[in-house]
Amino acid sequence: MTETTLCFPRRTRESTGESIEEVLLIEKRRGLGDGLYNGPGGKLEAGETPRECATRETREEVDLEVDPADLEKAGELTFLLDGERHSVCHVFRTRSFSGEPTTTAEARPTWTPVDDVPYDQMWDDDHLWLPGVLEGNTVVGDFHFEGGKPLDEAEFVEYDLKWNVSFDE
Ligand SMILES: Nc1ncnc2c1[nH]c(=O)n2[C@H]1C[C@H](O)[C@@H](COP(=O)(O)OP(=O)(O)OP(=O)(O)O)O1
């Protein structure tokens, strides 16, 4: 069973007297979820904590610096494939970062208004939990996929969510 991370940098952009709430999404350019929008993230390496992984993946994928200590844990998502636990994903958000997001071989970043998140171009489960995470809630979820590998070609069949949980880390 694999542990993975997702990191959602947030900012408020002022434009002609209006405050626009934005989230940094990536269009993934290779690997699991290729072609889909998501937050930066990926698999934990040996000896790494989820926060360290989210920081490294955000740097590697879009060249943005976030500090592990500034990441707020927002979710823990278990993805199951044909009844077996496939991966557990630690979801973080932060308003603290430095640098400008840059396109890399792995990902194309876009600051996206939270009201315009392209859920129809994301994993089928994202519209169930990401809006709540972007509103500041915490969530634990199980998401069941069936009928084939890899996960991004399997069918999303059912889910269970618990909101406003507290995380120890
Ligand atoms: N169902 C679903 N919804 C939303 N996000 C995800 C899923 N399944 C997932 O795996 N994910 C996320 C979790 C991770 O951030 C990525 C997949 O990461 P990973 O397996 O590491 O992908 P690769 O790019 O192939 O590998 P590395 O970057 O670690 O080399 O998607």
The ligand as a Tripos MOL2 file, in Angstrom:
@<TRIPOS>MOLECULE
LIG
   31    33     1     0     0
SMALL
NO_CHARGES

@<TRIPOS>ATOM
      1 N1         -8.7670    9.2660   -6.8850 N.pl3     1 LIG1
      2 C1         -7.9140   10.2810   -6.7170 C.ar      1 LIG1
      3 N2         -8.3910   11.5320   -6.5650 N.ar      1 LIG1
      4 C2         -7.5330   12.5530   -6.4130 C.ar      1 LIG1
      5 N3         -6.1730   12.4350   -6.3920 N.ar      1 LIG1
      6 C3         -5.7070   11.2120   -6.5160 C.ar      1 LIG1
      7 C4         -6.5240   10.0980   -6.6890 C.ar      1 LIG1
      8 N4         -5.7410    9.0070   -6.7690 N.ar      1 LIG1
      9 C5         -4.4610    9.4250   -6.6710 C.ar      1 LIG1
     10 O1         -3.4330    8.7160   -6.7190 O.2       1 LIG1
     11 N5         -4.4530   10.7620   -6.5110 N.ar      1 LIG1
     12 C6         -3.2760   11.6260   -6.3850 C.3       1 LIG1
     13 C7         -2.3870   11.3060   -5.2430 C.3       1 LIG1
     14 C8         -1.0370   11.6780   -5.7680 C.3       1 LIG1
     15 O2         -0.7830   13.0560   -5.4930 O.3       1 LIG1
     16 C9         -1.1480   11.5290   -7.2620 C.3       1 LIG1
     17 C10        -0.5260   10.2680   -7.7790 C.3       1 LIG1
     18 O3          0.8050   10.2790   -7.3880 O.3       1 LIG1
     19 P1          1.8760    9.2050   -7.8520 P.3       1 LIG1
     20 O4          1.3250    7.8350   -7.7730 O.co2     1 LIG1
     21 O5          3.1030    9.4360   -7.0970 O.co2     1 LIG1
     22 O6          2.0500    9.6030   -9.3200 O.3       1 LIG1
     23 P2          3.2800    9.6770  -10.2150 P.3       1 LIG1
     24 O7          3.3290   11.0610  -10.7580 O.co2     1 LIG1
     25 O8          3.0740    8.5770  -11.1930 O.co2     1 LIG1
     26 O9          4.5700    9.3870   -9.3700 O.3       1 LIG1
     27 P3          5.6770   10.3030   -8.6470 P.3       1 LIG1
     28 O10         5.3650   11.7790   -8.8590 O.co2     1 LIG1
     29 O11         5.6300    9.9570   -7.1700 O.co2     1 LIG1
     30 O12         6.9410    9.8850   -9.2850 O.co2     1 LIG1
     31 O13        -2.5330   11.5220   -7.5860 O.3       1 LIG1
@<TRIPOS>BOND
     1     1     2 1
     2     2     3 ar
     3     2     7 ar
     4     3     4 ar
     5     4     5 ar
     6     5     6 ar
     7     6     7 ar
     8     6    11 ar
     9     7     8 ar
    10     8     9 ar
    11     9    10 2
    12     9    11 ar
    13    11    12 1
    14    12    13 1
    15    12    31 1
    16    13    14 1
    17    14    15 1
    18    14    16 1
    19    16    17 1
    20    16    31 1
    21    17    18 1
    22    18    19 1
    23    19    20 2
    24    19    21 1
    25    19    22 1
    26    22    23 1
    27    23    24 2
    28    23    25 1
    29    23    26 1
    30    26    27 1
    31    27    28 2
    32    27    29 1
    33    27    30 1
@<TRIPOS>SUBSTRUCTURE
     1 LIG1         1 GROUP 0 **** ****
